[in-house]
Amino acid sequence: MSGQPSTVSEFPEWPQYGDEERTGLIRALEQGQWWRMGGSEVDSFEREFGDYHGSPHALAVTNGTHALEVALEVLGVGPGTEVIVPAFTFISSSLAAQRLGAVAVPVDVDLDTYCVDPAAVEAAITPRTKVIMPVHMAGQFADMDALDKLAADAGVALLQDAAHAHGAQWRGRRAGALGSVAAFSFQNGKLMTAGEGGAVVFPDEELRERAFLVHSCGRPRTDREYLHSTTGSNYRMSEFTAAVLRAQLPRLDEQIALREQRWPLLSSLLAEIPGVVPQATDPRTDRNPHYMAMFRIPGIGIERRRAVVDALIARGVPAFVAFRAIYRCEGFWMADASDESVEVIAARCPNTEQIHSDCVWLHHRTLLGTEQQMHEIAAVLADVLAG
């Protein structure tokens, strides 16, 4: 590393936008219909996003949490059922199941990739298990080979939480081409964004049509007599949101390519710092969009980690503490939850206990920076830790 800079030079802004978004918003405005039933932007976005991810059966919704809820509902999740989720994830993964009256069952993750551990999933399957929900953490696919087999053997559905995995590939295939349902988020920090928004890609048209009913108050697309044929809610994406996302999608490949160039350099530099362990890569994820640049500082503890993150931010590095273990969030226990105690679940999730207390992540816009900035990030972190 070349010297110890006091700060890092300014990274690219996020979100990024240009004339394409302006053109899209004006196009949506001037078409005269601003909701999906009368406009064309949402329909067009669904086709484009689905084709990009290997599925012609995409449904756009209001946000990523609703994407999970809609997907879980059409997969039969409800009271009396269980959904297996990683213990280390953003809490929407569990809340989406709990909002439907199901019990979310947290299981441990791999200490290297931070993705759900298939052995822990297998141990958690019961006759009440309806869905297994892997999270592709920071763009790194969970072990889809093992999870596909587990789901098939147990006769349960697999739902990919792909909120971090726009454009990611597992053995050359994107999330929509893996034979299971996948849910995406377009929240402000995501790899493509309209501030909010979500999408679900399905392996077949039948599931997609059931989801369409759920996301539109149970009302068929051509209904003129209020014949609501099933339960549901209003999860419809607006035409303005879709117009922005249509402009965001064509930029994604170039941004992913740049982040894939930068992460190996940054990861190698971070690994040279004593006590720093970057997130590992499963080579079967042969395209990783790197939603976060994640690393652990084993043994640092929650309080000192917070101080390190604050110091990084003060020096121009957009850093964050990692997700809290979901069973250590009060909100997890305010809905349908396990009848086990926090301590019992924690004992079953030793890797999660470590990661949630010692992991730091950097915003993906850092990986859109220059090679020199990768050296600056590592130098600043080394200096902060030494201090």
C-alpha positions as CSV (number, residue, x, y, z in Angstrom):
1,M,0.0,0.0,0.0
2,S,1.3,3.4,-0.9
3,G,1.2,5.6,2.2
4,Q,-1.6,6.3,4.7
5,P,-4.0,8.9,3.3
6,S,-6.1,10.8,5.8
7,T,-9.2,10.5,3.6
8,V,-10.3,8.8,0.4
9,S,-11.0,10.8,-2.7
10,E,-14.7,11.2,-3.6
11,F,-16.5,8.1,-5.0
12,P,-19.1,8.1,-7.8
13,E,-22.5,9.2,-6.5
14,W,-25.4,6.8,-6.1
15,P,-28.1,6.6,-7.5
16,Q,-26.8,7.3,-11.0
17,Y,-29.1,8.8,-13.6
18,G,-29.1,10.7,-16.9
19,D,-31.1,11.7,-19.9
20,E,-32.5,8.2,-20.2
21,E,-34.4,8.5,-16.9
22,R,-35.7,12.0,-17.9
23,T,-36.9,10.7,-21.2
24,G,-38.6,7.8,-19.5
25,L,-40.4,9.9,-17.0
26,I,-41.6,12.3,-19.7
27,R,-42.7,9.3,-21.8
28,A,-44.7,7.9,-18.8
29,L,-46.1,11.3,-18.0
30,E,-47.3,12.0,-21.6
31,Q,-48.9,8.6,-22.2
32,G,-51.8,9.9,-20.2
33,Q,-52.2,6.9,-17.9
34,W,-50.1,6.6,-14.8
35,W,-50.9,3.2,-13.5
36,R,-50.1,-0.2,-15.0
37,M,-53.6,-1.1,-16.1
38,G,-53.7,1.8,-18.5
39,G,-50.0,2.4,-19.3
40,S,-47.3,0.4,-21.0
41,E,-44.1,1.1,-18.9
42,V,-44.7,-1.6,-16.3
43,D,-45.5,-4.2,-18.9
44,S,-42.4,-3.3,-20.9
45,F,-40.2,-3.3,-17.8
46,E,-41.4,-6.8,-16.8
47,R,-40.6,-8.2,-20.2
48,E,-37.1,-6.6,-20.3
49,F,-36.2,-7.4,-16.7
50,G,-37.5,-11.0,-17.0
51,D,-35.7,-11.7,-20.3
52,Y,-32.5,-10.3,-18.8
53,H,-32.7,-12.7,-15.8
54,G,-33.7,-15.8,-17.9
55,S,-37.4,-15.8,-17.3
56,P,-40.3,-14.5,-19.4
57,H,-42.5,-14.5,-16.4
58,A,-41.7,-11.4,-14.4
59,L,-44.1,-9.4,-12.2
60,A,-43.2,-5.8,-11.0
61,V,-44.3,-4.8,-7.5
62,T,-44.1,-1.9,-5.1
63,N,-40.9,-3.0,-3.3
64,G,-38.6,-5.9,-2.4
65,T,-40.4,-6.8,0.8
66,H,-43.7,-7.0,-1.1
67,A,-41.9,-9.1,-3.8
68,L,-41.1,-11.7,-1.1
69,E,-44.7,-11.5,0.3
70,V,-46.3,-12.0,-3.0
71,A,-44.0,-14.9,-3.9
72,L,-44.5,-16.6,-0.5
73,E,-48.3,-16.3,-0.8
74,V,-48.5,-17.9,-4.2
75,L,-46.2,-20.7,-2.9
76,G,-48.8,-21.5,-0.2
77,V,-47.2,-19.9,2.8
78,G,-49.6,-19.0,5.6
79,P,-50.6,-19.9,9.2
80,G,-49.4,-23.3,10.3
81,T,-46.4,-23.3,7.8
82,E,-42.7,-22.6,8.3
83,V,-40.2,-20.8,6.1
84,I,-36.5,-21.5,6.6
85,V,-34.5,-18.3,6.3
86,P,-30.8,-17.3,7.0
87,A,-30.2,-16.0,10.5
88,F,-27.9,-13.4,8.9
89,T,-29.9,-11.3,6.5
90,F,-31.9,-8.1,6.3
91,I,-35.1,-8.6,8.3
92,S,-37.5,-8.4,5.3
93,S,-36.5,-12.0,4.6
94,S,-38.2,-13.2,7.8
95,L,-40.9,-10.5,8.1
96,A,-42.4,-11.3,4.7
97,A,-43.1,-14.8,6.0
98,Q,-44.3,-13.6,9.4
99,R,-46.7,-11.1,7.8
100,L,-48.5,-14.0,6.2
101,G,-48.9,-15.8,9.5
102,A,-46.1,-18.3,9.0
103,V,-43.2,-19.0,11.4
104,A,-39.8,-17.9,10.1
105,V,-37.1,-20.4,11.2
106,P,-33.6,-18.9,11.3
107,V,-30.7,-21.1,10.4
108,D,-26.9,-20.6,10.4
109,V,-24.9,-19.3,7.5
110,D,-21.5,-20.2,6.0
111,L,-18.7,-18.3,7.8
112,D,-16.9,-17.5,4.5
113,T,-19.6,-16.6,2.0
114,Y,-22.2,-15.4,4.6
115,C,-24.9,-17.4,2.7
116,V,-27.2,-20.0,4.2
117,D,-25.6,-23.3,5.2
118,P,-27.3,-26.2,3.4
119,A,-26.5,-28.5,6.3
120,A,-28.3,-26.1,8.7
121,V,-31.3,-26.0,6.3
122,E,-31.5,-29.7,6.1
123,A,-31.5,-30.0,9.9
124,A,-34.4,-27.5,10.1
125,I,-36.8,-29.1,7.7
126,T,-40.0,-30.3,9.4
127,P,-43.4,-31.5,8.1
128,R,-44.5,-27.8,8.4
129,T,-41.8,-26.5,6.1
130,K,-43.3,-24.9,3.1
131,V,-40.4,-22.8,1.6
132,I,-36.7,-22.6,1.9
133,M,-35.5,-19.0,1.3
134,P,-31.8,-18.6,0.5
135,V,-30.4,-15.0,0.3
136,H,-27.7,-14.3,-2.3
137,M,-25.7,-12.2,0.1
138,A,-24.0,-9.2,-1.5
139,G,-24.4,-10.8,-4.9
140,Q,-22.8,-14.1,-3.9
141,F,-25.2,-17.0,-4.8
142,A,-26.1,-19.4,-2.0
143,D,-25.3,-23.0,-2.8
144,M,-28.1,-23.6,-5.3
145,D,-26.9,-27.1,-6.2
146,A,-27.3,-28.3,-2.6
147,L,-30.5,-26.3,-1.9
148,D,-32.2,-27.4,-5.1
149,K,-31.7,-31.0,-4.0
150,L,-32.8,-30.4,-0.5
151,A,-36.0,-28.7,-1.7
152,A,-36.8,-31.4,-4.2
153,D,-36.1,-34.3,-1.7
154,A,-38.3,-32.6,0.9
155,G,-41.0,-31.6,-1.5
156,V,-40.9,-27.9,-0.6
157,A,-40.5,-24.8,-2.7
158,L,-37.3,-22.7,-3.1
159,L,-37.6,-18.9,-3.1
160,Q,-34.5,-17.0,-3.9
161,D,-34.1,-13.7,-2.1
162,A,-32.2,-12.0,-4.9
163,A,-32.4,-8.5,-3.6
164,H,-28.6,-8.2,-3.9
165,A,-28.2,-10.3,-7.1
166,H,-29.3,-8.4,-10.1
167,G,-27.4,-9.9,-13.0
168,A,-25.6,-12.5,-10.9
169,Q,-25.0,-15.9,-12.4
170,W,-24.8,-19.4,-10.9
171,R,-22.9,-21.8,-13.3
172,G,-23.7,-19.4,-16.2
173,R,-27.4,-19.0,-15.4
174,R,-29.2,-16.0,-13.9
175,A,-31.7,-16.3,-11.1
176,G,-34.7,-16.5,-13.3
177,A,-33.3,-19.5,-15.2
178,L,-32.7,-21.8,-12.2
179,G,-36.2,-23.3,-12.0
180,S,-37.3,-21.5,-8.8
181,V,-39.0,-18.2,-7.9
182,A,-36.7,-15.2,-7.3
183,A,-37.5,-11.9,-5.7
184,F,-35.6,-8.6,-6.3
185,S,-35.5,-5.1,-4.8
186,F,-35.0,-1.7,-6.4
187,Q,-34.7,0.2,-3.1
188,N,-32.5,3.3,-3.2
189,G,-29.2,1.6,-2.5
190,K,-29.7,-1.4,-4.7
191,L,-27.8,-2.2,-7.9
192,M,-30.5,-0.7,-10.0
193,T,-33.1,1.6,-8.4
194,A,-36.1,3.9,-8.6
195,G,-36.0,4.7,-4.9
196,E,-38.3,1.8,-4.3
197,G,-39.7,-1.0,-6.3
198,G,-39.5,-4.8,-6.6
199,A,-39.9,-7.7,-9.0
200,V,-40.5,-11.4,-8.9
201,V,-39.5,-13.8,-11.6
202,F,-41.3,-17.1,-11.9
203,P,-40.4,-20.4,-13.6
204,D,-43.8,-20.7,-15.3
205,E,-46.8,-18.5,-16.4
206,E,-49.3,-20.2,-14.1
207,L,-47.5,-19.0,-10.9
208,R,-47.0,-15.6,-12.4
209,E,-50.7,-15.2,-13.2
210,R,-51.6,-16.3,-9.6
211,A,-49.2,-13.6,-8.4
212,F,-50.7,-11.0,-10.7
213,L,-54.1,-11.6,-8.9
214,V,-52.5,-11.3,-5.5
215,H,-50.7,-8.1,-6.4
216,S,-53.9,-6.4,-7.8
217,C,-56.4,-6.9,-5.0
218,G,-57.4,-10.3,-6.4
219,R,-58.8,-8.8,-9.5
220,P,-58.3,-10.3,-13.0
221,R,-56.6,-8.0,-15.5
222,T,-59.7,-7.6,-17.8
223,D,-62.3,-7.5,-15.0
224,R,-64.9,-4.7,-15.4
225,E,-67.4,-5.9,-12.7
226,Y,-65.2,-6.1,-9.6
227,L,-65.0,-9.8,-9.6
228,H,-62.2,-10.2,-7.1
229,S,-61.4,-13.9,-7.4
230,T,-58.8,-14.3,-4.6
231,T,-57.3,-12.5,-1.6
232,G,-54.5,-10.0,-2.1
233,S,-53.5,-6.4,-1.8
234,N,-52.4,-3.5,-3.9
235,Y,-48.7,-4.2,-4.8
236,R,-48.8,-2.6,-8.2
237,M,-45.8,-0.7,-9.5
238,S,-46.4,2.8,-10.9
239,E,-45.6,3.7,-14.5
240,F,-43.1,6.3,-13.3
241,T,-41.2,3.8,-11.3
242,A,-41.1,1.4,-14.2
243,A,-39.9,4.1,-16.6
244,V,-36.9,4.9,-14.3
245,L,-36.1,1.2,-14.0
246,R,-36.2,0.7,-17.7
247,A,-33.4,3.3,-18.0
248,Q,-31.4,1.8,-15.2
249,L,-31.4,-1.8,-16.6
250,P,-29.2,-1.1,-19.7
251,R,-26.4,0.4,-17.4
252,L,-26.3,-2.7,-15.2
253,D,-23.9,-4.8,-17.3
254,E,-21.2,-2.1,-17.5
255,Q,-21.4,-1.4,-13.8
256,I,-21.2,-5.1,-12.9
257,A,-18.1,-5.5,-15.1
258,L,-16.4,-2.6,-13.4
259,R,-17.2,-3.9,-9.9
260,E,-16.0,-7.4,-10.9
261,Q,-12.7,-5.8,-11.9
262,R,-12.4,-3.8,-8.6
263,W,-13.4,-6.4,-6.0
264,P,-10.4,-8.8,-6.6
265,L,-8.0,-5.9,-6.1
266,L,-9.8,-4.5,-3.1
267,S,-10.2,-8.0,-1.6
268,S,-6.5,-8.8,-2.0
269,L,-5.5,-5.5,-0.4
270,L,-7.9,-6.0,2.5
271,A,-6.6,-9.5,3.1
272,E,-3.1,-8.0,3.6
273,I,-4.3,-6.1,6.6
274,P,-3.8,-8.1,9.8
275,G,-7.1,-9.3,11.2
276,V,-9.2,-8.5,8.2
277,V,-11.0,-11.3,6.3
278,P,-12.9,-10.4,3.1
279,Q,-16.0,-12.3,2.1
280,A,-15.1,-15.4,0.2
281,T,-16.2,-16.2,-3.3
282,D,-17.9,-19.5,-4.4
283,P,-16.5,-20.0,-8.0
284,R,-19.8,-21.4,-9.1
285,T,-21.1,-17.8,-8.8
286,D,-19.4,-17.0,-12.1
287,R,-20.8,-13.5,-12.2
288,N,-21.1,-11.5,-9.0
289,P,-22.5,-8.0,-9.1
290,H,-21.1,-7.1,-5.7
291,Y,-23.9,-5.3,-4.0
292,M,-21.6,-4.8,-1.0
293,A,-17.9,-5.1,-0.4
294,M,-18.0,-7.1,2.8
295,F,-15.3,-8.1,5.2
296,R,-14.9,-9.4,8.8
297,I,-12.7,-8.3,11.6
298,P,-12.9,-11.4,13.8
299,G,-12.9,-10.6,17.5
300,I,-13.4,-6.9,17.1
301,G,-16.7,-6.7,19.0
302,I,-19.8,-4.6,18.4
303,E,-18.7,-1.5,20.1
304,R,-15.2,-1.2,18.5
305,R,-16.7,-2.1,15.1
306,R,-19.1,0.8,15.4
307,A,-16.1,3.1,16.2
308,V,-14.2,1.7,13.1
309,V,-17.2,2.3,10.9
310,D,-17.6,5.9,12.2
311,A,-13.9,6.5,11.5
312,L,-14.1,5.1,8.0
313,I,-17.1,7.4,7.2
314,A,-15.3,10.4,8.6
315,R,-12.5,9.7,6.2
316,G,-14.7,9.4,3.1
317,V,-15.4,5.6,3.0
318,P,-19.1,4.8,2.9
319,A,-19.1,2.0,5.5
320,F,-21.8,0.3,7.5
321,V,-22.1,-2.3,10.2
322,A,-23.5,-5.6,9.0
323,F,-27.0,-6.8,9.5
324,R,-28.0,-7.8,13.0
325,A,-28.9,-11.5,13.4
326,I,-32.7,-11.5,12.8
327,Y,-33.4,-13.3,16.1
328,R,-31.6,-10.4,17.9
329,C,-34.1,-7.9,16.5
330,E,-37.2,-7.0,18.6
331,G,-39.3,-6.9,15.5
332,F,-38.6,-10.6,14.8
333,W,-40.4,-11.6,18.1
334,M,-43.4,-9.3,17.6
335,A,-44.9,-11.5,14.9
336,D,-45.2,-15.3,14.6
337,A,-41.8,-16.6,15.6
338,S,-40.2,-19.7,17.0
339,D,-41.1,-20.9,20.4
340,E,-37.4,-21.2,21.1
341,S,-35.5,-18.6,23.1
342,V,-32.9,-16.2,21.6
343,E,-30.1,-18.1,23.4
344,V,-31.2,-21.5,21.9
345,I,-31.3,-20.1,18.4
346,A,-28.0,-18.3,18.9
347,A,-26.3,-21.6,20.1
348,R,-27.5,-23.2,16.8
349,C,-26.1,-20.3,14.8
350,P,-22.5,-19.8,15.9
351,N,-21.3,-18.4,12.5
352,T,-24.1,-15.8,12.5
353,E,-23.2,-14.8,16.0
354,Q,-19.7,-14.0,14.8
355,I,-20.6,-12.3,11.5
356,H,-23.3,-10.1,12.9
357,S,-20.8,-8.7,15.5
358,D,-17.6,-8.4,13.4
359,C,-18.7,-7.8,9.8
360,V,-18.4,-4.4,7.9
361,W,-19.7,-3.6,4.5
362,L,-18.9,-0.8,2.0
363,H,-21.4,0.6,-0.4
364,H,-21.1,-0.8,-3.9
365,R,-20.4,2.6,-5.3
366,T,-16.9,2.2,-3.8
367,L,-16.3,-0.5,-6.4
368,L,-17.2,1.9,-9.2
369,G,-14.2,4.0,-8.2
370,T,-10.6,3.9,-9.5
371,E,-7.9,1.3,-8.8
372,Q,-6.1,4.1,-6.8
373,Q,-9.2,4.4,-4.7
374,M,-9.1,0.7,-3.8
375,H,-5.6,1.3,-2.5
376,E,-6.8,4.3,-0.6
377,I,-9.7,2.3,1.0
378,A,-7.3,-0.3,2.2
379,A,-4.7,2.2,3.5
380,V,-7.4,4.1,5.5
381,L,-8.8,0.9,7.0
382,A,-5.3,-0.2,8.0
383,D,-4.6,3.2,9.6
384,V,-8.0,3.1,11.4
385,L,-7.4,-0.4,12.8
386,A,-3.8,0.5,13.8
387,G,-5.1,3.5,15.7
